[in-house]
Amino acid sequence: MTTQQPTPGSTDPREQIAVGVLMTNGRLAPRAFRDRAEAEAWAQPDEQVVEWNLVCECDR
């Protein structure tokens, strides 16, 4: 049996973080952001920038 080695430059799925904006109505903004800086620039002063892990998008 062979053991697979990680591909150089591959991304650890536990480090795949999504960034979004929680709007004042309690919903996430209906768009994607490249990074936290872009989300912060887009968000209104009363909105919150949030991050979550893409591997576990569970609600429990």
Rosetta constraint file for C-alpha pairs under 8 A:
AtomPair CA 6 CA 10 HARMONIC 6.90 0.50
AtomPair CA 11 CA 15 HARMONIC 7.29 0.50
AtomPair CA 11 CA 16 HARMONIC 7.54 0.50
AtomPair CA 12 CA 16 HARMONIC 7.03 0.50
AtomPair CA 13 CA 54 HARMONIC 7.67 0.50
AtomPair CA 13 CA 55 HARMONIC 6.38 0.50
AtomPair CA 14 CA 53 HARMONIC 6.95 0.50
AtomPair CA 14 CA 54 HARMONIC 7.75 0.50
AtomPair CA 14 CA 55 HARMONIC 6.31 0.50
AtomPair CA 15 CA 53 HARMONIC 7.14 0.50
AtomPair CA 16 CA 53 HARMONIC 5.96 0.50
AtomPair CA 16 CA 54 HARMONIC 5.78 0.50
AtomPair CA 16 CA 55 HARMONIC 7.29 0.50
AtomPair CA 17 CA 51 HARMONIC 6.40 0.50
AtomPair CA 17 CA 52 HARMONIC 5.52 0.50
AtomPair CA 17 CA 53 HARMONIC 4.61 0.50
AtomPair CA 17 CA 54 HARMONIC 5.87 0.50
AtomPair CA 18 CA 33 HARMONIC 7.95 0.50
AtomPair CA 18 CA 35 HARMONIC 7.92 0.50
AtomPair CA 18 CA 51 HARMONIC 5.52 0.50
AtomPair CA 18 CA 52 HARMONIC 5.37 0.50
AtomPair CA 18 CA 53 HARMONIC 6.21 0.50
AtomPair CA 18 CA 54 HARMONIC 6.33 0.50
AtomPair CA 19 CA 32 HARMONIC 7.50 0.50
AtomPair CA 19 CA 33 HARMONIC 6.18 0.50
AtomPair CA 19 CA 34 HARMONIC 7.63 0.50
AtomPair CA 19 CA 35 HARMONIC 6.31 0.50
AtomPair CA 19 CA 36 HARMONIC 5.98 0.50
AtomPair CA 19 CA 39 HARMONIC 6.99 0.50
AtomPair CA 19 CA 49 HARMONIC 7.14 0.50
AtomPair CA 19 CA 50 HARMONIC 5.78 0.50
AtomPair CA 19 CA 51 HARMONIC 4.50 0.50
AtomPair CA 19 CA 52 HARMONIC 6.69 0.50
AtomPair CA 20 CA 28 HARMONIC 6.49 0.50
AtomPair CA 20 CA 29 HARMONIC 6.63 0.50
AtomPair CA 20 CA 31 HARMONIC 7.84 0.50
AtomPair CA 20 CA 32 HARMONIC 6.79 0.50
AtomPair CA 20 CA 33 HARMONIC 6.57 0.50
AtomPair CA 20 CA 36 HARMONIC 7.92 0.50
AtomPair CA 20 CA 39 HARMONIC 6.33 0.50
AtomPair CA 20 CA 49 HARMONIC 5.82 0.50
AtomPair CA 20 CA 50 HARMONIC 5.33 0.50
AtomPair CA 20 CA 51 HARMONIC 6.33 0.50
AtomPair CA 21 CA 28 HARMONIC 5.57 0.50
AtomPair CA 21 CA 29 HARMONIC 5.41 0.50
AtomPair CA 21 CA 39 HARMONIC 6.40 0.50
AtomPair CA 21 CA 40 HARMONIC 7.95 0.50
AtomPair CA 21 CA 43 HARMONIC 6.36 0.50
AtomPair CA 21 CA 47 HARMONIC 6.71 0.50
AtomPair CA 21 CA 48 HARMONIC 5.64 0.50
AtomPair CA 21 CA 49 HARMONIC 4.50 0.50
AtomPair CA 21 CA 50 HARMONIC 5.88 0.50
AtomPair CA 22 CA 26 HARMONIC 6.14 0.50
AtomPair CA 22 CA 27 HARMONIC 5.71 0.50
AtomPair CA 22 CA 28 HARMONIC 4.58 0.50
AtomPair CA 22 CA 29 HARMONIC 6.30 0.50
AtomPair CA 22 CA 47 HARMONIC 5.84 0.50
AtomPair CA 22 CA 48 HARMONIC 5.09 0.50
AtomPair CA 22 CA 49 HARMONIC 6.15 0.50
AtomPair CA 22 CA 50 HARMONIC 6.65 0.50
AtomPair CA 23 CA 27 HARMONIC 5.57 0.50
AtomPair CA 23 CA 28 HARMONIC 5.93 0.50
AtomPair CA 23 CA 29 HARMONIC 6.29 0.50
AtomPair CA 23 CA 46 HARMONIC 7.89 0.50
AtomPair CA 23 CA 47 HARMONIC 5.03 0.50
AtomPair CA 23 CA 48 HARMONIC 6.76 0.50
AtomPair CA 24 CA 46 HARMONIC 6.79 0.50
AtomPair CA 24 CA 47 HARMONIC 5.76 0.50
AtomPair CA 33 CA 38 HARMONIC 6.11 0.50
AtomPair CA 33 CA 39 HARMONIC 5.81 0.50
AtomPair CA 34 CA 38 HARMONIC 6.50 0.50
AtomPair CA 34 CA 39 HARMONIC 7.88 0.50
AtomPair CA 35 CA 39 HARMONIC 6.57 0.50
AtomPair CA 36 CA 40 HARMONIC 6.07 0.50
AtomPair CA 36 CA 49 HARMONIC 7.41 0.50
AtomPair CA 37 CA 41 HARMONIC 6.18 0.50
AtomPair CA 38 CA 42 HARMONIC 6.29 0.50
AtomPair CA 39 CA 43 HARMONIC 6.03 0.50
AtomPair CA 39 CA 49 HARMONIC 6.46 0.50
AtomPair CA 40 CA 49 HARMONIC 6.28 0.50
AtomPair CA 43 CA 47 HARMONIC 5.85 0.50
AtomPair CA 43 CA 48 HARMONIC 7.17 0.50
AtomPair CA 43 CA 49 HARMONIC 7.19 0.50
AtomPair CA 52 CA 57 HARMONIC 7.32 0.50
AtomPair CA 53 CA 57 HARMONIC 6.51 0.50
